[in-house]
Amino acid sequence: MERKQYQLGDIVQMKKPHPCGTNEMEVIRLGMDIRIKCVGCKHSVLVPRAKFESKLKKVLRSNPDAASHEGED
């Protein structure tokens, strides 16, 4: 199975919807755990990376700013 590529600021679609009804989330933190924020109600949750990747359906929109900021530090 192909691993889906995601980065900070991407809007992703999850397999199951959030209780508010939308299944679109924004990736707002990366690391051992992934923090995602619901696009609909703005609720955020911290999810272990393995669990996040198992529930990720696809990347809907990539963050256009992430490519231009790579390598800046």
LUMLUMDREN-2810 file (N, C-alpha, C; in Angstrom, 1 decimal):
<atoms>
<atom><aa>M</aa><ch>A</ch><at>N</at><xx>0.8</xx><yy>-1.2</yy><zz>0.0</zz></atom>
<atom><aa>M</aa><ch>A</ch><at>CA</at><xx>0.0</xx><yy>0.0</yy><zz>0.0</zz></atom>
<atom><aa>M</aa><ch>A</ch><at>C</at><xx>0.9</xx><yy>1.3</yy><zz>0.0</zz></atom>
<atom><aa>E</aa><ch>A</ch><at>N</at><xx>0.5</xx><yy>2.2</yy><zz>-0.8</zz></atom>
<atom><aa>E</aa><ch>A</ch><at>CA</at><xx>1.3</xx><yy>3.5</yy><zz>-0.9</zz></atom>
<atom><aa>E</aa><ch>A</ch><at>C</at><xx>1.0</xx><yy>4.3</yy><zz>0.3</zz></atom>
<atom><aa>R</aa><ch>A</ch><at>N</at><xx>2.1</xx><yy>4.9</yy><zz>0.9</zz></atom>
<atom><aa>R</aa><ch>A</ch><at>CA</at><xx>2.0</xx><yy>5.8</yy><zz>2.0</zz></atom>
<atom><aa>R</aa><ch>A</ch><at>C</at><xx>1.6</xx><yy>7.2</yy><zz>1.5</zz></atom>
<atom><aa>K</aa><ch>A</ch><at>N</at><xx>0.6</xx><yy>7.8</yy><zz>2.1</zz></atom>
<atom><aa>K</aa><ch>A</ch><at>CA</at><xx>0.2</xx><yy>9.1</yy><zz>1.7</zz></atom>
<atom><aa>K</aa><ch>A</ch><at>C</at><xx>1.1</xx><yy>10.2</yy><zz>2.3</zz></atom>
<atom><aa>Q</aa><ch>A</ch><at>N</at><xx>1.5</xx><yy>11.1</yy><zz>1.4</zz></atom>
<atom><aa>Q</aa><ch>A</ch><at>CA</at><xx>2.4</xx><yy>12.2</yy><zz>1.8</zz></atom>
<atom><aa>Q</aa><ch>A</ch><at>C</at><xx>1.5</xx><yy>13.4</yy><zz>2.3</zz></atom>
<atom><aa>Y</aa><ch>A</ch><at>N</at><xx>1.9</xx><yy>13.9</yy><zz>3.5</zz></atom>
<atom><aa>Y</aa><ch>A</ch><at>CA</at><xx>1.2</xx><yy>15.0</yy><zz>4.1</zz></atom>
<atom><aa>Y</aa><ch>A</ch><at>C</at><xx>2.2</xx><yy>15.9</yy><zz>4.8</zz></atom>
<atom><aa>Q</aa><ch>A</ch><at>N</at><xx>1.9</xx><yy>17.1</yy><zz>5.0</zz></atom>
<atom><aa>Q</aa><ch>A</ch><at>CA</at><xx>2.8</xx><yy>18.0</yy><zz>5.6</zz></atom>
<atom><aa>Q</aa><ch>A</ch><at>C</at><xx>2.0</xx><yy>19.1</yy><zz>6.4</zz></atom>
<atom><aa>L</aa><ch>A</ch><at>N</at><xx>2.7</xx><yy>19.9</yy><zz>7.2</zz></atom>
<atom><aa>L</aa><ch>A</ch><at>CA</at><xx>2.1</xx><yy>20.9</yy><zz>8.0</zz></atom>
<atom><aa>L</aa><ch>A</ch><at>C</at><xx>1.2</xx><yy>21.8</yy><zz>7.2</zz></atom>
<atom><aa>G</aa><ch>A</ch><at>N</at><xx>0.0</xx><yy>22.0</yy><zz>7.6</zz></atom>
<atom><aa>G</aa><ch>A</ch><at>CA</at><xx>-0.9</xx><yy>23.0</yy><zz>6.9</zz></atom>
<atom><aa>G</aa><ch>A</ch><at>C</at><xx>-1.8</xx><yy>22.3</yy><zz>5.9</zz></atom>
<atom><aa>D</aa><ch>A</ch><at>N</at><xx>-1.6</xx><yy>21.0</yy><zz>5.6</zz></atom>
<atom><aa>D</aa><ch>A</ch><at>CA</at><xx>-2.4</xx><yy>20.3</yy><zz>4.6</zz></atom>
<atom><aa>D</aa><ch>A</ch><at>C</at><xx>-3.8</xx><yy>20.1</yy><zz>5.1</zz></atom>
<atom><aa>I</aa><ch>A</ch><at>N</at><xx>-4.8</xx><yy>20.1</yy><zz>4.2</zz></atom>
<atom><aa>I</aa><ch>A</ch><at>CA</at><xx>-6.2</xx><yy>19.7</yy><zz>4.5</zz></atom>
<atom><aa>I</aa><ch>A</ch><at>C</at><xx>-6.3</xx><yy>18.3</yy><zz>4.1</zz></atom>
<atom><aa>V</aa><ch>A</ch><at>N</at><xx>-6.7</xx><yy>17.4</yy><zz>5.0</zz></atom>
<atom><aa>V</aa><ch>A</ch><at>CA</at><xx>-6.8</xx><yy>16.0</yy><zz>4.7</zz></atom>
<atom><aa>V</aa><ch>A</ch><at>C</at><xx>-8.2</xx><yy>15.5</yy><zz>5.0</zz></atom>
<atom><aa>Q</aa><ch>A</ch><at>N</at><xx>-8.5</xx><yy>14.4</yy><zz>4.3</zz></atom>
<atom><aa>Q</aa><ch>A</ch><at>CA</at><xx>-9.8</xx><yy>13.8</yy><zz>4.5</zz></atom>
<atom><aa>Q</aa><ch>A</ch><at>C</at><xx>-9.6</xx><yy>12.5</yy><zz>5.3</zz></atom>
<atom><aa>M</aa><ch>A</ch><at>N</at><xx>-10.4</xx><yy>12.3</yy><zz>6.4</zz></atom>
<atom><aa>M</aa><ch>A</ch><at>CA</at><xx>-10.3</xx><yy>11.2</yy><zz>7.2</zz></atom>
<atom><aa>M</aa><ch>A</ch><at>C</at><xx>-11.4</xx><yy>10.2</yy><zz>6.8</zz></atom>
<atom><aa>K</aa><ch>A</ch><at>N</at><xx>-11.2</xx><yy>8.9</yy><zz>7.1</zz></atom>
<atom><aa>K</aa><ch>A</ch><at>CA</at><xx>-12.1</xx><yy>7.8</yy><zz>6.7</zz></atom>
<atom><aa>K</aa><ch>A</ch><at>C</at><xx>-13.5</xx><yy>8.0</yy><zz>7.4</zz></atom>
<atom><aa>K</aa><ch>A</ch><at>N</at><xx>-13.5</xx><yy>8.5</yy><zz>8.7</zz></atom>
<atom><aa>K</aa><ch>A</ch><at>CA</at><xx>-14.7</xx><yy>8.7</yy><zz>9.4</zz></atom>
<atom><aa>K</aa><ch>A</ch><at>C</at><xx>-14.9</xx><yy>10.1</yy><zz>9.7</zz></atom>
<atom><aa>P</aa><ch>A</ch><at>N</at><xx>-16.1</xx><yy>10.6</yy><zz>9.7</zz></atom>
<atom><aa>P</aa><ch>A</ch><at>CA</at><xx>-16.3</xx><yy>12.1</yy><zz>10.0</zz></atom>
<atom><aa>P</aa><ch>A</ch><at>C</at><xx>-16.2</xx><yy>12.4</yy><zz>11.5</zz></atom>
<atom><aa>H</aa><ch>A</ch><at>N</at><xx>-15.9</xx><yy>13.6</yy><zz>11.7</zz></atom>
<atom><aa>H</aa><ch>A</ch><at>CA</at><xx>-15.8</xx><yy>14.2</yy><zz>13.1</zz></atom>
<atom><aa>H</aa><ch>A</ch><at>C</at><xx>-17.3</xx><yy>14.3</yy><zz>13.6</zz></atom>
<atom><aa>P</aa><ch>A</ch><at>N</at><xx>-17.5</xx><yy>14.3</yy><zz>14.9</zz></atom>
<atom><aa>P</aa><ch>A</ch><at>CA</at><xx>-18.9</xx><yy>14.4</yy><zz>15.4</zz></atom>
<atom><aa>P</aa><ch>A</ch><at>C</at><xx>-19.7</xx><yy>15.6</yy><zz>14.8</zz></atom>
<atom><aa>C</aa><ch>A</ch><at>N</at><xx>-19.0</xx><yy>16.7</yy><zz>14.3</zz></atom>
<atom><aa>C</aa><ch>A</ch><at>CA</at><xx>-19.7</xx><yy>17.8</yy><zz>13.8</zz></atom>
<atom><aa>C</aa><ch>A</ch><at>C</at><xx>-20.2</xx><yy>17.6</yy><zz>12.4</zz></atom>
<atom><aa>G</aa><ch>A</ch><at>N</at><xx>-19.8</xx><yy>16.5</yy><zz>11.7</zz></atom>
<atom><aa>G</aa><ch>A</ch><at>CA</at><xx>-20.3</xx><yy>16.1</yy><zz>10.4</zz></atom>
<atom><aa>G</aa><ch>A</ch><at>C</at><xx>-19.3</xx><yy>16.2</yy><zz>9.3</zz></atom>
<atom><aa>T</aa><ch>A</ch><at>N</at><xx>-18.2</xx><yy>16.9</yy><zz>9.5</zz></atom>
<atom><aa>T</aa><ch>A</ch><at>CA</at><xx>-17.2</xx><yy>17.0</yy><zz>8.4</zz></atom>
<atom><aa>T</aa><ch>A</ch><at>C</at><xx>-16.1</xx><yy>16.0</yy><zz>8.6</zz></atom>
<atom><aa>N</aa><ch>A</ch><at>N</at><xx>-15.4</xx><yy>15.5</yy><zz>7.5</zz></atom>
<atom><aa>N</aa><ch>A</ch><at>CA</at><xx>-14.3</xx><yy>14.6</yy><zz>7.7</zz></atom>
<atom><aa>N</aa><ch>A</ch><at>C</at><xx>-13.0</xx><yy>15.3</yy><zz>7.2</zz></atom>
<atom><aa>E</aa><ch>A</ch><at>N</at><xx>-13.0</xx><yy>16.6</yy><zz>7.0</zz></atom>
<atom><aa>E</aa><ch>A</ch><at>CA</at><xx>-11.9</xx><yy>17.4</yy><zz>6.6</zz></atom>
<atom><aa>E</aa><ch>A</ch><at>C</at><xx>-11.2</xx><yy>18.0</yy><zz>7.8</zz></atom>
<atom><aa>M</aa><ch>A</ch><at>N</at><xx>-9.9</xx><yy>17.7</yy><zz>7.9</zz></atom>
<atom><aa>M</aa><ch>A</ch><at>CA</at><xx>-9.0</xx><yy>18.2</yy><zz>9.0</zz></atom>
<atom><aa>M</aa><ch>A</ch><at>C</at><xx>-7.8</xx><yy>18.9</yy><zz>8.5</zz></atom>
<atom><aa>E</aa><ch>A</ch><at>N</at><xx>-7.3</xx><yy>19.9</yy><zz>9.2</zz></atom>
<atom><aa>E</aa><ch>A</ch><at>CA</at><xx>-6.1</xx><yy>20.5</yy><zz>8.9</zz></atom>
<atom><aa>E</aa><ch>A</ch><at>C</at><xx>-5.0</xx><yy>20.0</yy><zz>9.8</zz></atom>
<atom><aa>V</aa><ch>A</ch><at>N</at><xx>-3.8</xx><yy>19.7</yy><zz>9.2</zz></atom>
<atom><aa>V</aa><ch>A</ch><at>CA</at><xx>-2.7</xx><yy>19.2</yy><zz>10.0</zz></atom>
<atom><aa>V</aa><ch>A</ch><at>C</at><xx>-2.0</xx><yy>20.5</yy><zz>10.6</zz></atom>
<atom><aa>I</aa><ch>A</ch><at>N</at><xx>-2.0</xx><yy>20.6</yy><zz>11.9</zz></atom>
<atom><aa>I</aa><ch>A</ch><at>CA</at><xx>-1.4</xx><yy>21.8</yy><zz>12.5</zz></atom>
<atom><aa>I</aa><ch>A</ch><at>C</at><xx>-0.2</xx><yy>21.5</yy><zz>13.4</zz></atom>
<atom><aa>R</aa><ch>A</ch><at>N</at><xx>0.2</xx><yy>20.2</yy><zz>13.5</zz></atom>
<atom><aa>R</aa><ch>A</ch><at>CA</at><xx>1.4</xx><yy>19.9</yy><zz>14.2</zz></atom>
<atom><aa>R</aa><ch>A</ch><at>C</at><xx>1.9</xx><yy>18.5</yy><zz>13.8</zz></atom>
<atom><aa>L</aa><ch>A</ch><at>N</at><xx>3.2</xx><yy>18.3</yy><zz>13.6</zz></atom>
<atom><aa>L</aa><ch>A</ch><at>CA</at><xx>3.8</xx><yy>17.1</yy><zz>13.2</zz></atom>
<atom><aa>L</aa><ch>A</ch><at>C</at><xx>4.8</xx><yy>16.6</yy><zz>14.2</zz></atom>
<atom><aa>G</aa><ch>A</ch><at>N</at><xx>5.0</xx><yy>15.4</yy><zz>14.3</zz></atom>
<atom><aa>G</aa><ch>A</ch><at>CA</at><xx>5.9</xx><yy>14.8</yy><zz>15.3</zz></atom>
<atom><aa>G</aa><ch>A</ch><at>C</at><xx>5.6</xx><yy>13.3</yy><zz>15.5</zz></atom>
<atom><aa>M</aa><ch>A</ch><at>N</at><xx>5.9</xx><yy>12.8</yy><zz>16.7</zz></atom>
<atom><aa>M</aa><ch>A</ch><at>CA</at><xx>5.5</xx><yy>11.5</yy><zz>17.1</zz></atom>
<atom><aa>M</aa><ch>A</ch><at>C</at><xx>4.0</xx><yy>11.4</yy><zz>17.1</zz></atom>
<atom><aa>D</aa><ch>A</ch><at>N</at><xx>3.3</xx><yy>12.5</yy><zz>17.5</zz></atom>
<atom><aa>D</aa><ch>A</ch><at>CA</at><xx>1.9</xx><yy>12.6</yy><zz>17.4</zz></atom>
<atom><aa>D</aa><ch>A</ch><at>C</at><xx>1.5</xx><yy>13.7</yy><zz>16.4</zz></atom>
<atom><aa>I</aa><ch>A</ch><at>N</at><xx>0.4</xx><yy>13.6</yy><zz>15.9</zz></atom>
<atom><aa>I</aa><ch>A</ch><at>CA</at><xx>-0.1</xx><yy>14.6</yy><zz>14.9</zz></atom>
<atom><aa>I</aa><ch>A</ch><at>C</at><xx>-1.3</xx><yy>15.3</yy><zz>15.5</zz></atom>
<atom><aa>R</aa><ch>A</ch><at>N</at><xx>-1.2</xx><yy>16.7</yy><zz>15.5</zz></atom>
<atom><aa>R</aa><ch>A</ch><at>CA</at><xx>-2.4</xx><yy>17.4</yy><zz>15.9</zz></atom>
<atom><aa>R</aa><ch>A</ch><at>C</at><xx>-3.1</xx><yy>17.9</yy><zz>14.7</zz></atom>
<atom><aa>I</aa><ch>A</ch><at>N</at><xx>-4.4</xx><yy>17.5</yy><zz>14.7</zz></atom>
<atom><aa>I</aa><ch>A</ch><at>CA</at><xx>-5.3</xx><yy>17.9</yy><zz>13.6</zz></atom>
<atom><aa>I</aa><ch>A</ch><at>C</at><xx>-6.4</xx><yy>18.8</yy><zz>14.1</zz></atom>
<atom><aa>K</aa><ch>A</ch><at>N</at><xx>-6.9</xx><yy>19.7</yy><zz>13.2</zz></atom>
<atom><aa>K</aa><ch>A</ch><at>CA</at><xx>-8.0</xx><yy>20.6</yy><zz>13.6</zz></atom>
<atom><aa>K</aa><ch>A</ch><at>C</at><xx>-9.1</xx><yy>20.4</yy><zz>12.6</zz></atom>
<atom><aa>C</aa><ch>A</ch><at>N</at><xx>-10.3</xx><yy>20.2</yy><zz>13.1</zz></atom>
<atom><aa>C</aa><ch>A</ch><at>CA</at><xx>-11.5</xx><yy>20.1</yy><zz>12.3</zz></atom>
<atom><aa>C</aa><ch>A</ch><at>C</at><xx>-11.8</xx><yy>21.4</yy><zz>11.5</zz></atom>
<atom><aa>V</aa><ch>A</ch><at>N</at><xx>-12.0</xx><yy>21.3</yy><zz>10.2</zz></atom>
<atom><aa>V</aa><ch>A</ch><at>CA</at><xx>-12.2</xx><yy>22.4</yy><zz>9.4</zz></atom>
<atom><aa>V</aa><ch>A</ch><at>C</at><xx>-13.6</xx><yy>23.0</yy><zz>9.7</zz></atom>
<atom><aa>G</aa><ch>A</ch><at>N</at><xx>-14.6</xx><yy>22.1</yy><zz>10.1</zz></atom>
<atom><aa>G</aa><ch>A</ch><at>CA</at><xx>-15.9</xx><yy>22.6</yy><zz>10.4</zz></atom>
<atom><aa>G</aa><ch>A</ch><at>C</at><xx>-16.1</xx><yy>23.3</yy><zz>11.7</zz></atom>
<atom><aa>C</aa><ch>A</ch><at>N</at><xx>-15.7</xx><yy>22.7</yy><zz>12.8</zz></atom>
<atom><aa>C</aa><ch>A</ch><at>CA</at><xx>-16.0</xx><yy>23.3</yy><zz>14.2</zz></atom>
<atom><aa>C</aa><ch>A</ch><at>C</at><xx>-14.7</xx><yy>23.8</yy><zz>14.8</zz></atom>
<atom><aa>K</aa><ch>A</ch><at>N</at><xx>-13.5</xx><yy>23.6</yy><zz>14.2</zz></atom>
<atom><aa>K</aa><ch>A</ch><at>CA</at><xx>-12.2</xx><yy>24.1</yy><zz>14.7</zz></atom>
<atom><aa>K</aa><ch>A</ch><at>C</at><xx>-11.7</xx><yy>23.4</yy><zz>16.0</zz></atom>
<atom><aa>H</aa><ch>A</ch><at>N</at><xx>-12.4</xx><yy>22.3</yy><zz>16.3</zz></atom>
<atom><aa>H</aa><ch>A</ch><at>CA</at><xx>-11.9</xx><yy>21.5</yy><zz>17.5</zz></atom>
<atom><aa>H</aa><ch>A</ch><at>C</at><xx>-10.6</xx><yy>20.8</yy><zz>17.1</zz></atom>
<atom><aa>S</aa><ch>A</ch><at>N</at><xx>-9.6</xx><yy>20.7</yy><zz>17.9</zz></atom>
<atom><aa>S</aa><ch>A</ch><at>CA</at><xx>-8.3</xx><yy>20.1</yy><zz>17.6</zz></atom>
<atom><aa>S</aa><ch>A</ch><at>C</at><xx>-8.1</xx><yy>18.9</yy><zz>18.5</zz></atom>
<atom><aa>V</aa><ch>A</ch><at>N</at><xx>-7.4</xx><yy>17.9</yy><zz>18.0</zz></atom>
<atom><aa>V</aa><ch>A</ch><at>CA</at><xx>-7.1</xx><yy>16.7</yy><zz>18.7</zz></atom>
<atom><aa>V</aa><ch>A</ch><at>C</at><xx>-5.7</xx><yy>16.2</yy><zz>18.4</zz></atom>
<atom><aa>L</aa><ch>A</ch><at>N</at><xx>-5.1</xx><yy>15.6</yy><zz>19.4</zz></atom>
<atom><aa>L</aa><ch>A</ch><at>CA</at><xx>-3.7</xx><yy>15.0</yy><zz>19.2</zz></atom>
<atom><aa>L</aa><ch>A</ch><at>C</at><xx>-3.9</xx><yy>13.5</yy><zz>19.0</zz></atom>
<atom><aa>V</aa><ch>A</ch><at>N</at><xx>-3.3</xx><yy>13.0</yy><zz>17.9</zz></atom>
<atom><aa>V</aa><ch>A</ch><at>CA</at><xx>-3.5</xx><yy>11.6</yy><zz>17.6</zz></atom>
<atom><aa>V</aa><ch>A</ch><at>C</at><xx>-2.1</xx><yy>11.0</yy><zz>17.3</zz></atom>
<atom><aa>P</aa><ch>A</ch><at>N</at><xx>-1.8</xx><yy>9.8</yy><zz>17.9</zz></atom>
<atom><aa>P</aa><ch>A</ch><at>CA</at><xx>-0.6</xx><yy>9.1</yy><zz>17.6</zz></atom>
<atom><aa>P</aa><ch>A</ch><at>C</at><xx>-0.4</xx><yy>9.0</yy><zz>16.0</zz></atom>
<atom><aa>R</aa><ch>A</ch><at>N</at><xx>0.8</xx><yy>9.1</yy><zz>15.5</zz></atom>
<atom><aa>R</aa><ch>A</ch><at>CA</at><xx>1.1</xx><yy>9.1</yy><zz>14.1</zz></atom>
<atom><aa>R</aa><ch>A</ch><at>C</at><xx>0.5</xx><yy>7.8</yy><zz>13.4</zz></atom>
<atom><aa>A</aa><ch>A</ch><at>N</at><xx>0.7</xx><yy>6.7</yy><zz>14.0</zz></atom>
<atom><aa>A</aa><ch>A</ch><at>CA</at><xx>0.3</xx><yy>5.4</yy><zz>13.4</zz></atom>
<atom><aa>A</aa><ch>A</ch><at>C</at><xx>-1.3</xx><yy>5.4</yy><zz>13.3</zz></atom>
<atom><aa>K</aa><ch>A</ch><at>N</at><xx>-1.9</xx><yy>5.9</yy><zz>14.3</zz></atom>
<atom><aa>K</aa><ch>A</ch><at>CA</at><xx>-3.4</xx><yy>5.9</yy><zz>14.3</zz></atom>
<atom><aa>K</aa><ch>A</ch><at>C</at><xx>-3.9</xx><yy>6.9</yy><zz>13.2</zz></atom>
<atom><aa>F</aa><ch>A</ch><at>N</at><xx>-3.2</xx><yy>8.0</yy><zz>13.2</zz></atom>
<atom><aa>F</aa><ch>A</ch><at>CA</at><xx>-3.6</xx><yy>9.0</yy><zz>12.2</zz></atom>
<atom><aa>F</aa><ch>A</ch><at>C</at><xx>-3.5</xx><yy>8.5</yy><zz>10.8</zz></atom>
<atom><aa>E</aa><ch>A</ch><at>N</at><xx>-2.3</xx><yy>7.8</yy><zz>10.5</zz></atom>
<atom><aa>E</aa><ch>A</ch><at>CA</at><xx>-2.1</xx><yy>7.3</yy><zz>9.2</zz></atom>
<atom><aa>E</aa><ch>A</ch><at>C</at><xx>-3.0</xx><yy>6.2</yy><zz>8.8</zz></atom>
<atom><aa>S</aa><ch>A</ch><at>N</at><xx>-3.5</xx><yy>5.4</yy><zz>9.8</zz></atom>
<atom><aa>S</aa><ch>A</ch><at>CA</at><xx>-4.5</xx><yy>4.4</yy><zz>9.5</zz></atom>
<atom><aa>S</aa><ch>A</ch><at>C</at><xx>-5.9</xx><yy>4.9</yy><zz>9.2</zz></atom>
<atom><aa>K</aa><ch>A</ch><at>N</at><xx>-6.2</xx><yy>6.1</yy><zz>9.7</zz></atom>
<atom><aa>K</aa><ch>A</ch><at>CA</at><xx>-7.5</xx><yy>6.7</yy><zz>9.5</zz></atom>
<atom><aa>K</aa><ch>A</ch><at>C</at><xx>-7.5</xx><yy>7.7</yy><zz>8.4</zz></atom>
<atom><aa>L</aa><ch>A</ch><at>N</at><xx>-6.3</xx><yy>8.1</yy><zz>7.8</zz></atom>
<atom><aa>L</aa><ch>A</ch><at>CA</at><xx>-6.2</xx><yy>9.0</yy><zz>6.7</zz></atom>
<atom><aa>L</aa><ch>A</ch><at>C</at><xx>-6.7</xx><yy>8.4</yy><zz>5.4</zz></atom>
<atom><aa>K</aa><ch>A</ch><at>N</at><xx>-7.6</xx><yy>9.1</yy><zz>4.8</zz></atom>
<atom><aa>K</aa><ch>A</ch><at>CA</at><xx>-8.1</xx><yy>8.7</yy><zz>3.5</zz></atom>
<atom><aa>K</aa><ch>A</ch><at>C</at><xx>-7.3</xx><yy>9.2</yy><zz>2.4</zz></atom>
<atom><aa>K</aa><ch>A</ch><at>N</at><xx>-7.2</xx><yy>10.6</yy><zz>2.3</zz></atom>
<atom><aa>K</aa><ch>A</ch><at>CA</at><xx>-6.4</xx><yy>11.2</yy><zz>1.3</zz></atom>
<atom><aa>K</aa><ch>A</ch><at>C</at><xx>-6.1</xx><yy>12.7</yy><zz>1.7</zz></atom>
<atom><aa>V</aa><ch>A</ch><at>N</at><xx>-5.1</xx><yy>13.2</yy><zz>1.0</zz></atom>
<atom><aa>V</aa><ch>A</ch><at>CA</at><xx>-4.8</xx><yy>14.7</yy><zz>1.1</zz></atom>
<atom><aa>V</aa><ch>A</ch><at>C</at><xx>-5.6</xx><yy>15.4</yy><zz>0.1</zz></atom>
<atom><aa>L</aa><ch>A</ch><at>N</at><xx>-6.4</xx><yy>16.3</yy><zz>0.6</zz></atom>
<atom><aa>L</aa><ch>A</ch><at>CA</at><xx>-7.3</xx><yy>17.1</yy><zz>-0.3</zz></atom>
<atom><aa>L</aa><ch>A</ch><at>C</at><xx>-6.6</xx><yy>18.3</yy><zz>-0.9</zz></atom>
<atom><aa>R</aa><ch>A</ch><at>N</at><xx>-5.9</xx><yy>19.1</yy><zz>0.0</zz></atom>
<atom><aa>R</aa><ch>A</ch><at>CA</at><xx>-5.2</xx><yy>20.3</yy><zz>-0.5</zz></atom>
<atom><aa>R</aa><ch>A</ch><at>C</at><xx>-3.9</xx><yy>20.4</yy><zz>0.3</zz></atom>
<atom><aa>S</aa><ch>A</ch><at>N</at><xx>-2.9</xx><yy>20.7</yy><zz>-0.5</zz></atom>
<atom><aa>S</aa><ch>A</ch><at>CA</at><xx>-1.6</xx><yy>20.9</yy><zz>0.2</zz></atom>
<atom><aa>S</aa><ch>A</ch><at>C</at><xx>-1.4</xx><yy>22.3</yy><zz>0.5</zz></atom>
<atom><aa>N</aa><ch>A</ch><at>N</at><xx>-0.6</xx><yy>22.6</yy><zz>1.6</zz></atom>
<atom><aa>N</aa><ch>A</ch><at>CA</at><xx>-0.4</xx><yy>23.9</yy><zz>2.0</zz></atom>
<atom><aa>N</aa><ch>A</ch><at>C</at><xx>0.6</xx><yy>24.6</yy><zz>1.0</zz></atom>
<atom><aa>P</aa><ch>A</ch><at>N</at><xx>0.2</xx><yy>25.6</yy><zz>0.3</zz></atom>
<atom><aa>P</aa><ch>A</ch><at>CA</at><xx>1.1</xx><yy>26.2</yy><zz>-0.7</zz></atom>
<atom><aa>P</aa><ch>A</ch><at>C</at><xx>2.3</xx><yy>26.9</yy><zz>-0.1</zz></atom>
<atom><aa>D</aa><ch>A</ch><at>N</at><xx>2.2</xx><yy>27.3</yy><zz>1.2</zz></atom>
<atom><aa>D</aa><ch>A</ch><at>CA</at><xx>3.3</xx><yy>28.0</yy><zz>1.9</zz></atom>
<atom><aa>D</aa><ch>A</ch><at>C</at><xx>4.4</xx><yy>27.0</yy><zz>2.3</zz></atom>
<atom><aa>A</aa><ch>A</ch><at>N</at><xx>4.0</xx><yy>25.8</yy><zz>2.5</zz></atom>
<atom><aa>A</aa><ch>A</ch><at>CA</at><xx>5.0</xx><yy>24.8</yy><zz>3.0</zz></atom>
<atom><aa>A</aa><ch>A</ch><at>C</at><xx>6.2</xx><yy>24.6</yy><zz>2.1</zz></atom>
<atom><aa>A</aa><ch>A</ch><at>N</at><xx>5.9</xx><yy>24.5</yy><zz>0.8</zz></atom>
<atom><aa>A</aa><ch>A</ch><at>CA</at><xx>7.0</xx><yy>24.3</yy><zz>-0.2</zz></atom>
<atom><aa>A</aa><ch>A</ch><at>C</at><xx>7.9</xx><yy>25.5</yy><zz>-0.3</zz></atom>
<atom><aa>S</aa><ch>A</ch><at>N</at><xx>7.4</xx><yy>26.7</yy><zz>-0.1</zz></atom>
<atom><aa>S</aa><ch>A</ch><at>CA</at><xx>8.2</xx><yy>27.9</yy><zz>-0.2</zz></atom>
<atom><aa>S</aa><ch>A</ch><at>C</at><xx>9.1</xx><yy>28.1</yy><zz>1.1</zz></atom>
<atom><aa>H</aa><ch>A</ch><at>N</at><xx>8.7</xx><yy>27.5</yy><zz>2.2</zz></atom>
<atom><aa>H</aa><ch>A</ch><at>CA</at><xx>9.4</xx><yy>27.7</yy><zz>3.4</zz></atom>
<atom><aa>H</aa><ch>A</ch><at>C</at><xx>10.4</xx><yy>26.6</yy><zz>3.8</zz></atom>
<atom><aa>E</aa><ch>A</ch><at>N</at><xx>10.4</xx><yy>25.5</yy><zz>2.9</zz></atom>
<atom><aa>E</aa><ch>A</ch><at>CA</at><xx>11.3</xx><yy>24.4</yy><zz>3.2</zz></atom>
<atom><aa>E</aa><ch>A</ch><at>C</at><xx>12.7</xx><yy>24.9</yy><zz>3.2</zz></atom>
<atom><aa>G</aa><ch>A</ch><at>N</at><xx>13.5</xx><yy>24.4</yy><zz>4.2</zz></atom>
<atom><aa>G</aa><ch>A</ch><at>CA</at><xx>14.9</xx><yy>24.8</yy><zz>4.3</zz></atom>
<atom><aa>G</aa><ch>A</ch><at>C</at><xx>15.2</xx><yy>26.1</yy><zz>5.0</zz></atom>
<atom><aa>E</aa><ch>A</ch><at>N</at><xx>14.1</xx><yy>26.8</yy><zz>5.4</zz></atom>
<atom><aa>E</aa><ch>A</ch><at>CA</at><xx>14.4</xx><yy>28.1</yy><zz>6.1</zz></atom>
<atom><aa>E</aa><ch>A</ch><at>C</at><xx>14.5</xx><yy>27.7</yy><zz>7.6</zz></atom>
<atom><aa>D</aa><ch>A</ch><at>N</at><xx>15.5</xx><yy>28.1</yy><zz>8.2</zz></atom>
<atom><aa>D</aa><ch>A</ch><at>CA</at><xx>15.8</xx><yy>27.9</yy><zz>9.7</zz></atom>
<atom><aa>D</aa><ch>A</ch><at>C</at><xx>17.1</xx><yy>28.4</yy><zz>10.0</zz></atom>
</atoms>
